[in-house]
Amino acid sequence: MDDSEAKSAGPIEPASDLSEIAAQCAASNLLDVAAQLAGLAEDLKALAARPIEPIPIWAGCSQASGGVPLAVQPPGEQELHDRVSQHS
């Protein structure tokens, strides 16, 4: 870098000024992180207030359903009776 480039680049700041700028940037970044954490805490609080709904057990994909998994339904009394009588 020649003298003309050095002059156009601006004055050289003392190290103490750079340290202060770095400290201000770090403080700003910490405030941003704190704000994000506060938002996440609010989201978690809202999720915690919602009841947990059971997830159906998936039987796998069916050709008739177009590849959409079907929920397994427990057999009815008649179906249980038919199964038992088949094996007797």
Secondary structure, DSSP 8 states (H G I E B T S, - for coil): --HHHHHHT-----HHHHHHHHHHHHHHHHHHHHHHHHHHHHHHHHHHHS-------EEEE-TTTTT-EEE-----HHHHHHHHHHH-
